[in-house]
């Protein structure tokens, strides 16, 4: 038997396609589903004409095969099926099969009438059965009526479902009621299975989502760790190259900031303003315009020499905001350029080129125009300087001559011999009133052979000479008169307004052109000699030391050394030009460049570094400390400014800030996270911190390992906790040490000030108490007087000479609203109060 013949059908449905084209397939599907176990595809296997046939060359052969393999024959009886040739053939073939097999009838139309006398269907009244079924049944057969369900073949229709149950029970040979019960059981099982399957799928979905979320979190953490490590690595590399390659350092910090804002990146950004911008050009002269918006950069020419090609002089004009080139032009000459200046009164640029001075009109910075050529020097021009009104131009050259020029007509007004011919260096500055001119010149006879060689290539203010400063009265520019000399031996000088600054070796001094220099500026860590000096109109002083630092001072009011900027030693020894912008906000230096090597050889060009300097009244951040994980509530520096205390929600931290560019963690006290006030003792060796109901005193002899000295309970002298069943503690909010460090005043929220004797190792109770508001406390410097203020409009002054019996000395007033803070001057002569009424009173 062929493989196809081996398959079995439980039933074969024969019907008329004309009438029962929908009922036949619907009946087949219903028999498939009724009482179907949940794990099986169908309950019965039913053949339904073309729906159950595969591709075959013979249609009737396929039907014959299906009939032979079927156990039951289901006839959809109707007048149309009775008249159908196909139905009659299928019935006839079924009747010829052995052994005899059952025929089930489902009436879909017409009439079926059984005649009990003839034991057969009534041939006259029966219209739904084919003729070849006459005489086939030996007794009246059971048939189902589907005529009522023709319009609704849904498995939910009770009549259609009952018909399916009847036929299914007959095909299976089981009781109908039992089969209906099995159908209900299988439906329940299927529902349970669906629920379990849904629950399992839900669990699997949750597990998959959790796994995916975990994977995403781990991936995010891995990316974050990678970005953090890479950003910190970029910052570290920027720190390694910022002295020699500041431009690259800026790019590395910018890349790190774009990648991840770690604490190291934040610190680098805070200190990044001290990394200079760079212009890669071999500059021999620099000059700022009066408004600081233009920077002129000149490159010196050089004739061809063995091993060195000829270099043509060149001039660039830069926009100082973004360092874009506004214009540039070649001098078309190999003549040296050692100096340049821009008039403070007009857009006029003077460039010293060999023995001539070329004046350029830079009114249109995009198209400068050559205005005049000033000739007269018999050797290279080493310095040019405009008078404050821009009417005069002073020049000095290697011919030893000082010349004064009328800028308006380019005529020579006077020529004075300052040195013998061959002067190696010249520098000059006009006094603020324009009637006096200070001149420092260097004759070759005072230079060593090595310095003489350097003088031919470096600008005038890069040489150490140890010469007196000469002054000239140029009120009559046609007849300048030498007035007086400042006899001290100096190497460099600069003049800004009335103020004169000079340098000799490593000593930088401040004074006036009349009195000379009589005040030395602090030298910091200087170990070498000064190689360049500059002075801004705002009073700032900058000097380059051959130890590899640019040092910045703010002379007003405290002669403070505000910064030391590292540069490569080779650059420090070979400064080509060094100048402030007129506002003092920028400092420019021309030097060989960061990769020049030990002897500044083997390089194609140099570098102009430009530092952006903070206003002396608004200090620039040296570094950022971002170790706290929550808001910082307190920040106090020790009296020597070497130790810093910060308090945040994660604890109290001690920092070494002796090098402000690189703060270093000393200690961490997590238990002090609730400290509302912190105070150093005057000698910085002790630290008082508040906590709930107590004040603790720490020994900071070794700041990296603080040691507890004492713990004082805040007494409840006001009765704030009286009668309370719950735990109650007095919260301290303010601390202040006396100038001698003997007394510690503690203010709390109950308007009480407790005074403790810090020197006593026995006393644990206050030696005195003051009843006064105390949200802010301070002792008058060097006096036993305590000032206190709370949420009021006044400050109370208390005499605590005898702490056990404080006496109120005075009460200040004048403000119209609360005073949250106040401060004393260092000598205690001034007292400032700040109020929420928007005023500060002295």
C-alpha positions in Angstrom: 0.0 0.0 0.0 1.3 3.5 -0.8 2.4 5.7 2.1 -0.7 7.9 1.6 -2.9 4.9 2.1 -1.5 4.2 5.6 -3.1 7.4 7.1 -6.6 7.1 8.6 -9.6 9.4 8.7 -12.2 9.2 11.4 -14.8 10.6 9.1 -15.5 11.5 5.5 -17.9 14.4 4.8 -19.8 14.3 1.6 -21.8 17.4 0.6 -23.1 19.6 -2.2 -20.8 22.5 -2.8 -23.7 24.5 -4.2 -25.7 24.5 -1.0 -23.3 23.4 1.8 -20.1 25.1 0.7 -19.9 26.8 4.1 -21.5 24.1 6.3 -19.1 21.3 5.3 -15.8 23.0 6.2 -17.4 24.5 9.4 -18.6 21.0 10.5 -15.1 19.6 9.8 -13.5 22.3 12.0 -16.0 21.8 14.8 -15.3 18.0 14.8 -11.6 18.8 15.0 -12.0 21.0 18.0 -14.7 19.3 20.1 -13.3 17.6 23.2 -9.8 18.1 21.8 -7.0 17.4 24.4 -4.9 20.5 24.9 -1.8 18.8 23.7 -3.2 17.5 20.4 -3.7 19.4 17.1 -7.2 17.9 16.6 -9.7 15.6 18.3 -10.8 13.8 15.1 -9.2 13.5 11.7 -12.0 14.4 9.2 -11.8 14.5 5.4 -13.6 17.3 3.8 -13.2 17.3 0.0 -10.7 19.8 -1.4 -9.7 21.1 2.1 -8.1 17.8 2.9 -6.6 16.9 -0.5 -3.0 17.4 -1.6 -2.0 18.0 -5.2 -2.9 15.0 -7.3 -3.3 14.2 -11.0 -6.7 12.5 -10.4 -9.5 14.1 -8.3 -11.6 10.9 -8.1 -8.6 8.8 -7.2 -7.9 11.0 -4.3 -11.5 10.8 -3.1 -11.5 7.0 -3.4 -8.3 6.9 -1.4 -9.9 9.0 1.3 -13.0 6.9 1.4 -11.1 3.7 1.8 -9.2 5.1 4.8 -12.2 6.6 6.6 -14.2 4.9 9.4 -17.5 6.9 9.1 -19.3 8.5 6.3 -21.1 11.8 7.1 -23.7 12.9 4.5 -24.9 16.5 4.5 -28.4 15.7 3.2 -30.2 18.1 1.0 -32.1 18.1 -2.3 -28.9 19.6 -3.9 -26.7 16.8 -2.5 -29.3 14.2 -3.5 -29.1 15.5 -7.1 -25.2 15.8 -7.1 -23.4 13.2 -9.2 -20.3 13.5 -7.0 -22.3 12.8 -3.8 -24.1 9.7 -5.5 -20.7 8.4 -6.6 -19.2 8.8 -3.1 -22.2 7.1 -1.5 -22.0 4.3 -4.0 -18.3 3.8 -3.5 -18.8 3.8 0.3 -21.5 1.2 0.0 -19.2 -1.1 -1.9 -16.5 -1.1 0.8 -15.9 -4.1 3.0 -16.6 -4.5 5.7 -19.7 -2.4 5.9 -19.1 1.0 7.5 -21.6 3.4 9.2 -23.3 6.3 7.4 -24.2 9.4 9.5 -26.8 11.9 8.2 -26.9 15.6 8.9 -29.8 17.3 7.2 -29.1 20.8 5.8 -32.2 21.1 3.6 -35.2 19.3 2.3 -37.1 16.5 4.0 -36.3 13.0 5.3 -39.2 10.7 6.2 -38.9 7.2 7.5 -41.6 4.6 6.7 -41.7 2.1 9.5 -43.9 -0.3 7.4 -41.5 -0.6 4.6 -38.5 -0.2 6.9 -37.1 2.4 4.6 -37.3 6.1 3.7 -40.6 7.2 2.1 -39.6 7.7 -1.5 -42.3 10.2 -2.2 -41.8 12.4 0.9 -38.0 12.2 1.3 -36.2 14.8 -0.9 -32.8 15.1 0.8 -31.3 11.6 0.2 -29.8 10.2 -3.0 -31.6 7.2 -4.6 -28.8 4.8 -4.0 -29.4 5.0 -0.2 -32.9 3.4 -0.6 -32.9 0.0 1.2 -29.5 0.5 2.7 -30.7 1.0 6.3 -32.2 -2.0 8.2 -33.6 0.3 10.8 -34.4 4.0 11.2 -31.0 5.8 11.4 -30.3 8.8 13.7 -29.7 12.0 11.9 -29.1 15.6 13.1 -30.9 18.7 11.9 -28.6 21.5 10.7 -31.2 23.5 8.9 -31.6 25.9 11.9 -27.8 26.6 12.1 -27.3 27.5 8.5 -27.2 31.2 9.3 -24.9 30.9 12.3 -22.0 28.4 12.0 -20.2 29.7 15.1 -18.8 27.1 17.5 -20.5 29.2 20.2 -24.0 28.6 18.7 -25.7 26.0 21.0 -27.6 24.2 18.2 -24.5 23.9 16.0 -22.4 22.8 19.0 -25.1 20.2 19.9 -25.0 18.8 16.4 -21.3 18.6 16.5 -21.5 16.8 19.8 -24.0 14.3 18.4 -21.9 13.5 15.3 -18.6 13.4 17.3 -20.1 10.9 19.8 -21.3 8.7 17.0 -17.9 8.8 15.2 -16.1 8.0 18.4 -18.6 5.5 19.7 -19.0 7.1 23.1 -21.9 8.5 25.1 -22.8 12.0 24.1 -23.1 13.3 27.7 -19.7 11.8 28.6 -18.2 13.4 25.5 -19.7 16.9 26.3 -18.2 16.6 29.8 -14.8 15.7 28.3 -15.1 18.8 26.1 -15.6 20.9 29.2 -12.7 19.3 31.0 -10.4 19.8 28.0 -11.5 23.5 27.8 -10.6 23.9 31.5 -7.2 22.2 30.9 -6.6 24.4 27.9 -7.5 27.5 29.9 -5.1 26.4 32.7 -2.4 25.7 30.2 -2.9 29.1 28.6 -2.7 30.7 32.0 0.4 28.8 32.9 1.9 29.5 29.6 1.1 33.2 30.0 2.5 33.2 33.5 5.6 31.4 32.3 6.0 33.8 29.4 5.5 36.7 31.7 8.2 35.4 34.1 10.5 34.7 31.2 9.8 38.2 29.9 10.5 39.7 33.3 13.7 37.7 33.6 14.7 38.7 30.1 14.0 42.3 30.8 15.9 42.1 34.1 18.8 40.5 32.3 18.7 43.1 29.6 18.4 45.9 32.2 21.4 44.4 34.1 23.3 44.0 30.9 22.5 47.7 30.0 23.5 48.9 33.5 26.7 46.9 33.4 27.4 48.2 29.9 26.7 51.7 31.0 28.9 51.3 34.1 31.7 49.8 31.9 31.4 52.8 29.5 31.3 55.2 32.4 34.4 53.6 34.0 36.1 53.6 30.6 35.2 57.3 30.0 36.3 58.2 33.6 39.7 56.5 33.2 40.2 58.0 29.8 39.2 61.5 30.9 41.5 61.3 33.9 44.3 60.0 31.7 43.8 63.0 29.3 44.0 65.4 32.2 47.2 63.7 33.5 48.7 63.9 30.1 47.7 67.6 29.8 49.5 68.2 33.1 52.6 66.6 31.7 52.7 68.7 28.6 51.1 72.0 29.7 54.5 73.7 30.3 56.1 72.7 27.0 52.9 72.3 24.8 50.1 74.4 26.3 48.1 74.3 23.1 48.0 70.5 23.2 47.2 70.7 26.9 44.2 72.8 26.3 43.0 70.4 23.6 43.4 67.4 25.9 41.4 69.1 28.7 38.7 70.1 26.3 38.5 66.5 25.0 38.4 65.2 28.6 35.6 67.6 29.5 33.6 66.4 26.4 34.2 62.8 27.5 33.4 62.9 31.3 33.3 65.7 33.9 35.3 63.9 36.6 36.7 65.7 39.7 40.1 65.7 38.0 38.6 67.3 34.9 36.7 69.9 36.9 40.0 70.7 38.7 41.8 71.0 35.4 39.1 73.3 34.1 39.3 75.5 37.1 43.1 75.8 36.7 42.9 75.8 32.9 42.9 79.6 32.6 46.6 79.5 33.6 47.4 77.4 30.5 48.4 79.9 27.8 47.2 80.1 24.3 49.8 79.7 21.6 50.7 81.3 18.3 53.3 79.2 16.5 55.5 81.9 14.9 59.1 82.8 15.4 58.4 86.3 16.8 61.0 88.9 17.6 58.7 91.7 18.6 55.2 92.1 20.1 52.9 95.1 20.5 49.3 95.6 21.8 46.9 98.3 20.5 45.7 100.8 23.1 42.3 99.0 23.4 43.9 95.6 23.6 41.9 94.3 20.7 44.9 93.9 18.3 48.2 92.1 18.8 51.0 92.9 16.4 53.6 90.1 15.9 56.8 90.6 13.9 59.2 88.1 12.7 62.8 89.2 12.1 64.5 88.7 8.8 67.8 86.9 8.5 70.3 86.8 5.6 71.4 83.4 4.3 74.3 81.8 6.2 76.1 78.5 6.0 73.6 75.8 7.0 70.7 78.4 7.4 68.4 79.6 4.6 67.5 83.2 4.3 64.4 84.3 6.2 62.2 87.2 5.1 60.7 89.5 7.7 56.9 89.3 8.3 54.2 91.1 10.3 50.9 89.8 11.5 47.9 91.5 13.1 45.8 89.2 15.4 42.4 89.7 16.9 43.1 89.1 20.6 39.6 87.6 21.3 40.0 84.5 19.1 43.6 84.9 17.7 42.4 85.0 14.1 44.7 86.7 11.7 43.3 90.1 10.6 46.1 90.7 8.1 49.7 89.9 7.4 52.4 91.1 5.1 56.0 90.5 4.2 58.7 93.1 4.6 60.3 91.8 1.4 63.6 92.0 3.2 66.0 89.9 5.3 66.7 92.9 7.5 66.3 92.2 11.3 63.3 93.3 13.2 63.9 93.8 17.0 61.1 96.1 18.1 57.5 97.2 17.4 55.0 99.5 19.0 51.4 100.7 18.4 50.5 104.3 19.1 48.2 104.8 22.1 46.5 107.7 20.4 46.1 106.5 16.8 46.0 103.3 14.8 49.6 103.5 13.9 52.2 100.7 14.0 55.9 101.4 14.1 58.3 98.5 13.2 62.1 98.8 13.6 63.6 97.2 10.5 67.4 97.3 10.4 68.3 101.0 10.7 64.9 102.2 9.6 61.5 102.6 11.2 58.4 101.8 9.1 55.1 103.4 10.1 52.0 101.5 9.1 48.4 102.9 9.2 46.3 100.1 10.6 43.0 102.0 10.6 41.7 99.2 8.4 43.2 96.2 10.1 42.4 94.1 7.0 44.4 96.3 4.7 47.2 98.2 6.5 48.8 101.0 4.5 52.5 102.0 4.7 52.6 105.6 5.8 56.2 106.6 6.2 59.8 105.4 6.4 61.9 107.0 9.2 65.6 106.8 8.3 68.5 108.1 10.3 69.9 105.4 12.6 73.3 104.1 11.4 72.7 100.6 12.8 69.8 98.3 13.8 66.9 99.9 15.7 66.6 98.1 19.0 63.6 100.0 20.6 60.7 102.3 19.6 58.2 104.0 21.9 55.3 106.3 21.3 54.6 109.2 23.7 51.2 109.0 25.6 49.7 111.6 23.2 51.1 109.8 20.1 52.8 112.9 18.8 56.4 111.8 19.5 58.2 108.6 18.6 61.4 107.7 20.5 63.9 105.2 19.0 67.2 103.8 20.1 69.7 101.8 18.1 72.9 100.0 18.1 74.6 103.1 17.0 74.2 104.4 20.6 71.8 107.1 19.5 68.4 108.2 21.0 66.3 109.9 18.3 63.0 111.7 18.7 60.6 111.9 15.7 57.6 114.0 14.8 55.0 111.4 14.0 52.9 113.8 11.9 55.5 114.6 9.3 58.1 111.8 10.0 60.8 114.4 10.6 63.6 114.0 13.1 63.3 116.4 16.0 66.5 115.5 17.9 69.3 113.0 18.1 71.2 112.3 21.3 74.1 110.0 21.8 73.3 107.8 24.8 76.0 105.2 24.4 79.0 104.7 22.2 78.3 103.1 18.9 77.6 99.4 19.2 75.0 99.4 22.0 73.7 95.9 22.3 70.3 96.6 23.8 68.0 99.5 24.2 64.7 99.9 26.2 62.8 103.1 26.9 59.5 104.2 28.4 57.7 107.6 28.5 56.4 108.9 31.8 52.7 109.3 32.1 52.8 113.1 31.4 54.9 112.5 28.2 57.6 115.0 29.2 60.1 112.5 30.6 61.7 109.5 29.0 63.5 106.7 30.8 66.2 105.0 28.9 68.2 101.8 29.7 71.0 101.0 27.2 73.6 98.3 27.2 77.1 98.8 25.7 78.8 95.7 24.4 81.8 96.2 26.6 79.7 95.1 29.6 78.6 91.8 28.0 80.4 88.5 28.0 81.1 86.9 24.7 78.2 84.6 25.0 75.8 87.4 25.9 77.2 89.5 23.1 76.2 86.8 20.6 72.8 86.5 22.2 72.3 90.2 21.9 72.3 90.1 18.1 69.2 87.7 18.1 67.2 88.7 21.2 65.1 91.7 22.0 66.6 94.5 24.1 64.8 93.6 27.4 66.1 90.1 27.5 69.7 91.0 28.5 71.2 91.3 31.9 73.4 94.5 32.0 73.6 96.0 35.5 73.4 99.6 34.2 72.0 102.8 35.6 68.6 104.1 34.4 68.8 107.5 32.7 66.0 110.0 32.4 65.5 112.7 29.9 63.3 115.8 29.9 61.6 115.8 26.5 59.2 118.7 27.1 61.1 120.4 24.3 61.6 117.5 21.9 64.0 119.5 19.8 66.4 119.9 22.7 66.1 116.9 25.1 67.9 117.4 28.4 69.3 114.7 30.6 67.9 115.2 34.1 69.0 112.6 36.6 70.1 109.0 36.7 68.8 106.2 39.0 72.3 104.9 39.9 71.3 101.5 41.1 72.5 98.8 38.7 69.6 97.2 37.0 69.1 94.7 34.2 65.6 95.5 33.1 62.9 98.1 33.8 59.4 99.0 32.9 57.3 102.1 33.5 53.6 102.3 33.8 52.1 105.7 34.6 53.9 106.9 37.7 55.1 103.5 38.8 58.6 102.2 38.0 59.6 98.5 38.3 63.2 97.3 37.9 65.0 94.0 38.0 68.6 93.1 38.9 69.5 89.4 39.0 66.6 87.9 40.9 65.5 91.0 42.8 62.4 92.9 41.5 61.9 96.3 43.0 59.1 98.9 42.9 59.1 102.7 43.1 58.8 105.8 41.0 60.9 107.5 38.4 61.6 110.3 40.9 62.4 108.4 44.0 63.9 105.3 42.5 62.9 101.8 43.5 62.8 101.2 47.3 60.4 98.2 47.7 61.4 94.6 46.9 58.7 92.3 45.7 58.6 88.8 47.3 60.6 86.3 45.1 58.7 83.1 46.0 60.7 80.1 45.0 62.9 82.0 42.6 66.4 80.4 42.2 67.5 82.0 39.0 68.1 85.5 37.4 65.4 87.6 35.7 65.5 87.4 31.9 62.5 89.6 31.1 60.2 92.2 32.9 56.8 93.8 32.2 54.6 96.2 34.1 50.9 96.8 33.3 49.0 100.0 33.6 46.9 98.4 36.3 49.9 97.8 38.5 50.6 94.1 37.8 54.2 93.1 37.5 55.5 90.0 35.6 59.0 88.7 35.4 60.6 85.7 33.6 63.2 83.8 35.6 65.8 81.5 34.0 64.7 78.9 36.6 61.7 78.2 34.3 58.9 80.4 35.9 56.9 83.5 34.9 56.1 85.2 38.2 53.1 87.5 38.6 52.7 90.2 41.4 49.8 92.4 42.3 51.6 95.3 44.0 48.4 96.9 45.4 47.7 96.7 48.2 50.0 94.0 49.7 52.8 93.4 47.2 51.5 89.8 46.8 53.1 87.2 44.6 49.9 85.9 43.0 51.2 83.1 40.7 54.2 81.3 39.4 53.6 79.9 35.8 56.0 77.2 34.7 57.6 77.4 31.3 60.4 75.4 29.7 63.8 76.6 30.9 65.0 77.1 27.3 62.2 79.5 26.7 62.9 81.3 29.9 66.5 81.8 28.9 65.6 83.1 25.3 62.7 85.5 25.7 62.3 87.5 22.5 59.5 89.8 23.7 57.4 90.2 26.9 54.5 92.5 27.4 51.1 93.1 29.1 48.0 94.1 27.2 47.0 97.7 28.2 44.3 96.4 30.5 46.6 93.9 32.1 44.2 91.0 31.3 46.7 89.4 29.0 50.4 88.7 29.1 52.3 87.7 26.0 55.7 86.2 25.6 57.7 85.3 22.5 60.2 82.5 22.8 61.7 79.6 20.8 58.9 77.2 21.7 58.1 74.3 23.9 60.0 71.7 21.9 63.2 73.7 21.4 65.5 71.3 23.3 68.1 72.0 25.8 70.0 74.6 23.7 67.1 75.8 21.6 68.6 74.3 18.5 67.1 72.3 15.7 63.7 74.1 15.5 62.0 75.7 12.6 60.2 78.5 14.5 59.1 79.8 17.9 56.0 80.3 19.9 54.0 83.3 21.3 52.4 82.3 24.6 49.4 84.4 25.8 48.2 84.0 29.4 44.7 85.2 30.3 45.1 86.8 33.7 42.3 87.2 36.3 41.5 90.7 37.6 43.5 91.2 40.8 40.3 92.0 42.5 38.7 88.7 41.4 41.1 85.8 41.9 41.2 83.0 39.4 40.6 79.5 40.8 43.8 77.5 41.1 42.1 74.2 41.4 38.7 72.5 42.2 38.1 70.1 45.0 35.2 67.8 44.1 35.6 64.9 46.6 32.3 65.5 48.4 29.3 63.6 47.3 26.8 66.2 48.6 26.5 69.9 49.1 29.4 71.5 51.0 28.1 73.5 54.0 31.2 74.8 55.6 34.6 75.8 54.3 37.4 77.2 56.5 41.1 77.8 55.9 43.8 77.6 58.6 45.5 80.9 59.6 48.7 80.0 57.6 46.5 79.1 54.6 48.1 75.7 54.4 45.2 73.6 55.5 41.5 73.7 54.4 38.5 72.1 56.2 35.4 71.3 54.1 32.2 69.9 55.6 29.6 68.1 53.5 26.8 65.5 54.0 29.4 62.8 53.7 31.7 64.1 56.5 34.5 66.6 57.3 37.6 66.5 55.2 41.0 68.1 55.7 43.1 69.2 52.7 46.7 70.3 52.3 46.6 73.5 50.1 50.1 74.6 50.6 50.4 74.1 46.9 47.0 75.5 45.7 47.4 74.1 42.2 47.4 70.6 43.6 45.3 70.2 46.8 46.0 67.0 48.7 43.7 65.0 50.9 44.9 64.7 54.5 42.1 63.1 56.5 38.4 62.3 56.4 36.0 62.3 59.5 32.6 60.9 58.4 31.2 61.3 61.9 31.5 65.1 61.6 29.1 65.4 58.7 26.5 67.2 60.9 29.0 70.0 61.9 27.2 73.3 61.7 30.3 75.4 62.5 34.1 74.9 62.3 36.9 77.1 63.6 40.7 76.9 63.7 42.6 78.1 66.7 44.8 81.2 66.0 48.0 79.0 65.7 46.2 76.5 63.5 47.1 73.6 65.7 43.6 72.9 67.0 40.2 72.6 65.3 36.8 73.1 67.0 33.8 71.5 65.4 30.2 71.3 66.5 27.9 68.3 66.6 24.5 67.5 68.1 24.6 69.0 71.6 28.4 69.1 71.8 31.6 70.8 70.7 34.7 68.8 70.0 38.3 70.0 70.0 40.8 68.2 67.7 44.6 68.3 67.8 46.0 69.0 64.3 49.7 68.8 65.1 49.6 66.0 62.5 46.7 67.1 60.2 46.7 63.7 58.5 45.8 62.0 61.8 43.6 64.4 63.9 43.4 63.5 67.6 40.5 64.2 70.0 41.4 66.6 72.8 38.1 67.3 74.5 34.3 67.1 74.1 32.1 69.7 75.8 28.4 69.3 76.4 26.3 72.5 75.7 24.4 73.3 78.9 20.7 74.1 78.9 20.8 77.3 81.0 17.7 78.6 79.3 15.5 75.6 80.1 14.8 74.8 76.5 14.7 71.0 77.2 12.9 71.2 80.5 9.9 69.0 80.8 10.5 67.1 77.6 10.3 63.3 77.6 12.0 62.9 74.2 15.8 63.2 73.9 16.8 66.9 73.7 20.1 68.5 72.9 21.1 72.1 72.4 22.4 72.7 68.9 25.5 74.9 68.6 25.6 77.2 65.5 28.6 79.4 65.8 32.3 79.2 67.1 35.0 81.8 67.7 38.5 81.6 69.3 40.0 84.5 71.1 43.2 86.0 69.6 45.4 84.3 72.2 43.7 81.0 71.6 42.7 80.7 75.3 38.9 81.1 75.0 36.4 79.4 72.7 32.9 81.0 72.4 30.1 78.8 71.3 26.7 80.2 70.2 23.6 78.0 70.1 20.0 78.2 69.0 18.7 79.1 72.4 20.2 82.6 72.3 23.0 81.4 74.6 26.8 81.9 74.3 29.0 79.4 76.3 32.6 80.4 76.9 35.1 77.6 77.4 38.7 77.7 78.7 40.6 75.7 76.0 43.8 75.6 78.0 42.2 73.7 80.9 42.3 69.9 80.6 39.9 69.5 83.6 37.1 71.9 83.0 34.2 70.4 81.0 31.7 73.1 81.8 31.7 76.7 80.5 33.7 79.3 82.4 31.1 81.9 81.5 27.7 82.3 79.8 26.2 85.2 77.9 22.5 85.3 77.1 22.4 86.8 73.6 21.6 85.9 70.0 24.7 84.2 68.5 24.3 83.1 64.9 27.6 84.8 64.2 30.5 85.3 66.6 34.0 86.9 66.4 36.6 88.2 68.9 38.0 91.7 68.3 41.7 91.1 67.2 44.1 91.2 70.2 41.3 92.3 72.6 39.2 90.3 75.1 36.0 91.6 73.4 33.4 89.3 71.8 31.0 90.5 69.1 27.8 88.6 68.6 24.8 89.0 66.3 21.7 86.9 65.7 18.5 87.5 63.8 18.4 91.2 64.7 19.5 94.6 63.4 22.4 95.1 65.8 25.7 93.6 67.0 26.5 93.3 70.7 30.1 93.8 72.0 30.9 91.9 75.3 34.0 92.4 77.5 35.2 88.9 78.5 38.3 90.0 80.4 36.7 88.0 83.2 34.8 85.2 81.3 32.8 84.3 84.4 31.4 87.8 84.5 31.0 89.2 80.9 30.0 92.8 80.6 28.1 94.3 77.6 30.2 97.1 76.3 28.3 98.4 73.3 25.5 97.8 70.8 25.9 98.8 67.2 22.9 99.9 65.1 21.9 101.6 61.9 20.6 98.8 59.8 17.0 98.4 59.0 17.0 94.6 58.7 18.8 91.5 60.1 22.6 91.3 60.2 23.7 87.8 59.1 27.4 88.4 59.3 30.2 90.9 60.2 34.0 91.1 60.2 36.9 92.9 61.8 40.0 94.3 60.0 43.2 92.5 60.9 44.2 95.2 63.4 40.7 95.5 64.8 40.4 99.2 64.0 37.6 98.7 61.5 34.3 96.8 61.9 32.1 95.9 58.9 28.5 94.6 59.1 26.5 93.2 56.3 22.7 93.4 56.5 19.8 91.9 54.5 18.7 95.5 53.9 21.3 95.5 51.2 23.9 97.7 52.9 27.4 97.3 54.4 28.2 99.6 57.2 31.7 100.4 58.6 
